[in-house]
Amino acid sequence: MTSEHTRKVSLETRRSILRKSLGIAAATGMLPFARAAHAQDEWWQSIIGRGTEPDDRRRPDSVQRKKYEMGDLRTGVTPWLSDVTLAATRDGIERYRRIVSKGGWPQVPGPKSIRPGDYDDRVPILRQRLRATGDMAPGGGYYENFEYDDACERGVAAFQGRHGLRITRRVDRATFAALNVTAEMRLQQLELNLNRIQQLLNERIENRYVIVNAPAFQLEAVENFEVQQRHRVIAGRTERQTPEIRATILGLNFFPYWRVPISIARGDLVPHMRKDPGYLDREHIRAFRGSYDGEEVPIHTIDWHNVDHDQLRFRQDPGEWNALGLVRIDMPNSETVYMHDTPMKQLFGQASRAYSAGCVRVENVMNFTDWIAKYELGWEQPGRSEAVIAAGQPLDLTLTRPVPVIFAYITAWGEQNGTVEFRRDIYDRDGSRAFAGDLDDDEMKPQVGANALSP
């Protein structure tokens, strides 16, 4: 063996050891989360105002056009709050107990991505991990090759779908984080969520209701024990969490004003106006003295370094620019949160959608409001909400048949088809940082156009 060959082998060995060491450190939480924190800072800076130069404009066209599958929405008519889901979750618990009793699954070293077509010495470990939870069919023998082949790709896609991740078919940051939660921890998470579902079922469930599951970023509209509609939603940021509440939808407000809460005015609006004096004019937000319907105060007369929040209120005019979009769903509650439309519909394309100040923004909201109001006179046929918008006139509809709504927090459950679903513990309520997962590189990029002052 030549000295040159020996040097190359030694170099490759060191590289392999380094890759595995980094992967183990990432899997066990030894690497700092500075990158994620830095990305959050960049995101916050980018979402204030709509004049920010989009990062995507500086990216190659091929990257801008890249599309991903979204496998996050549940399918079928079975609601979360049902005996069927409860039984399927119990079955999932028994399945994961068997996995734990057999020693669980291996950790897949990261952080370098594994992509379709790659040859990588981590691929046999990845196959073993995916087979443990049924994302890949049993197989393999004494020899496992290193190719990330079609079977691996399908297995990763199935795994990503079960965890509410974007189906990229590559093992990225978010996928590594989900893969490397231990079997014991997943079992604990299932048991915790079984209790959550059971407790919700123990309380009164009406024949017709809405449930919003914040960490799953979706809602279900349920009637006669069947899901009639599902919608993706945007929930609250970590520092402004969507609460767990029960309330009742009493009405719909088309072309609403947005009355900026004092907390948002104090923490976001006023500091931003010190940096960008033209912001409120661009966003059609006006100031009033004493109350939201008080005397209007000219924006240019306000001393933004000495604002009296006891006296000054801010209100955004109705229109396509409005932070509530074109409809607000009225559901009075002690936390002052509600559901509404949004002008920032591009955010529904993200798998992780914790962007709001606590309220819930609903995708395809006009279909949802049609369902809410379908028993009201003149609202029997779908499309009435769009007709109201087309007419362009404000309308407040008071429901004669109010609809109960539940804001819940369910991060794991079983499905009737035998799959076991997990979602990121976005508010750290499950007891371990590992459950919070991670975002992939694309989702850590700033989200252009997301107004920081939105509810």
Buried (B, 14 or more C-beta within 10 A) or exposed (E): EEEEEEEEEEEEEEEEEEBBEBBBBBBEEEBEEEBEEEBBEBBBEBBBBBEBEBEEEEEEEEEEEEEBEBBBBBEEBBBBBBEBBBEBBBBBBEBBBEBBEEEBBBBBBBBBBBBBEBEBEBBBBBBBBBBBBBBBEEEBEEEBEEBBBEBBBBBBBBBBBBBBBBBBBBBBBBBBBBBBBBBEBBBBBBBBBBEBBEEBBEEEBEEBBBBBBBBBBBBBBBBEBEBBBBBBBBBBBEEBBBBBBBBBBBBBBBBBBBBBBBEBBEBBBBBBBEEEEEBBEEBBBBBBEEEEEBEEBEBEEBEBEEBEEEEBBBBBEBEEBBBBBBBBBBBEBEBEBBBBBBBBBEBBBBBBBBBBBBBBBBBBBBBBBBBBBBEBEEBEEEEBBBEBBEEEEEEEBEBEEBBBBBBBBBBBBBBBEEBBBBBBBBBEBBEBEBBBBBBBEBBBBBBBBBBBBBB
